[in-house]
């Protein structure tokens, strides 16, 4: 993963690439934070192209798995952020 166009603390882009025995993947992604008072909203998007044996699984299944992984990761991040806020609260 390579981070690009860093604009802390507002946004960044990513370029991803990998390959192994099951196939290969190339992708891009972007993250943008929008702060409004006490709430920060994270906007993200991504696109990946998969080839090889792993692509034979089918695009629908890959989309479902990618969305589930993103949701799980973001929920874990939200939990860590909430824990940090609670630790720092007076």
C-alpha positions as CSV (number, residue, x, y, z in Angstrom):
1,X,0.0,0.0,0.0
2,X,1.3,3.4,-0.9
3,X,-0.2,6.6,0.6
4,X,-0.4,9.5,-1.9
5,X,-1.7,13.1,-2.0
6,X,-1.4,13.4,1.8
7,X,-3.4,16.4,3.1
8,X,-3.4,15.9,6.9
9,X,-5.8,15.9,8.7
10,X,-8.3,16.1,5.9
11,X,-7.6,13.4,3.2
12,X,-5.3,11.0,1.5
13,X,-5.3,8.5,-1.4
14,X,-3.9,5.0,-1.6
15,X,-2.6,2.8,-4.3
16,X,-2.5,-1.0,-3.6
17,X,-0.9,-3.9,-5.4
18,X,-0.2,-7.5,-4.5
19,X,0.2,-10.9,-5.9
20,X,0.4,-14.5,-4.7
21,X,-0.3,-18.1,-5.7
22,X,-4.1,-17.4,-5.7
23,X,-3.9,-14.4,-8.0
24,X,-3.2,-10.7,-8.1
25,X,-4.9,-7.4,-7.1
26,X,-4.5,-3.8,-8.0
27,X,-6.5,-1.1,-6.4
28,X,-7.0,2.5,-5.4
29,X,-8.8,4.2,-2.5
30,X,-9.4,7.5,-0.9
31,X,-10.3,8.7,2.6
32,X,-11.6,12.1,3.5
33,X,-12.5,13.4,6.9
34,X,-15.2,16.1,7.4
35,X,-15.3,17.8,10.8
36,X,-18.5,19.5,11.9
37,X,-18.6,20.7,15.5
38,X,-18.2,17.6,17.7
39,X,-18.6,15.0,14.9
40,X,-16.1,13.9,12.3
41,X,-17.4,11.9,9.4
42,X,-15.2,9.7,7.4
43,X,-15.9,9.3,3.6
44,X,-14.1,6.5,1.8
45,X,-14.2,4.8,-1.5
46,X,-12.1,2.3,-3.3
47,X,-11.8,0.2,-6.4
48,X,-9.9,-3.1,-7.0
49,X,-9.2,-5.3,-10.0
50,X,-8.6,-8.9,-9.2
51,X,-7.2,-11.6,-11.4
52,X,-6.1,-15.2,-11.3
53,X,-7.7,-18.1,-9.3
54,X,-9.2,-15.7,-6.7
55,X,-11.1,-13.9,-9.5
56,X,-12.8,-17.2,-10.3
57,X,-14.7,-17.0,-7.0
58,X,-16.8,-14.4,-8.6
59,X,-17.1,-10.6,-8.3
60,X,-20.3,-10.7,-6.2
61,X,-18.7,-12.7,-3.4
62,X,-15.6,-10.5,-3.5
63,X,-17.7,-7.4,-3.2
64,X,-19.6,-8.9,-0.2
65,X,-16.4,-9.8,1.6
66,X,-14.8,-6.4,0.9
67,X,-17.8,-4.6,2.3
68,X,-17.8,-6.8,5.4
69,X,-14.1,-6.3,6.0
70,X,-14.4,-2.5,5.6
71,X,-17.4,-2.5,8.1
72,X,-15.5,-4.6,10.6
73,X,-12.4,-2.5,10.3
74,X,-14.3,0.8,10.7
75,X,-16.3,-0.5,13.7
76,X,-13.0,-1.5,15.4
77,X,-11.6,1.9,14.6
78,X,-14.7,3.6,16.1
79,X,-14.3,1.5,19.2
80,X,-10.7,2.5,19.7
81,X,-11.5,6.2,19.1
82,X,-14.3,6.0,21.6
83,X,-12.0,4.3,24.2
84,X,-9.4,7.1,23.7
85,X,-12.1,9.8,24.1
86,X,-13.3,8.2,27.4
87,X,-9.7,8.0,28.7
88,X,-9.1,11.6,28.0
89,X,-12.4,12.9,29.4
90,X,-12.2,14.6,32.8
